[in-house]
Amino acid sequence: MSEESVPLPVGGGQPKGLLEQMEELMAALSADLSALGADLQSAGELRHTLADEADLA
C-alpha cells in the first residue's frame, strides 16, 4: 500500500476519513474562490473608474 493512500493521524488521534478530508478541501476551495471573486470585482470597479476618468480628460 502506498503512503498516499494511507490517512495520516491528526494530532496523534484517529486518522482523518476521506469525507472529512474532502469537506476541508471544499471549505478551503470555497474560501479561495470567494477571495478571487472579491479581487476580480475590485479590479473591475477600478477599471471602470479609470475608464470614467479617461473619458473626462
PEJOFEN-V783272 format. One record per pair of residues at least 6 apart in sequence whose ideal C-beta (glycine too) atoms are under 8 Angstrom apart, sorted by the first residue. I is the first residue (numbers start at 1). GAP is how many residues later the second one is. Records with the same first field share a line. If there is no record, write none. Layout:
I: GAP  GAP
//
This chain:
6: 9
7: 8  9  10  11  14
8: 7  8
9: 6
10: 6
//
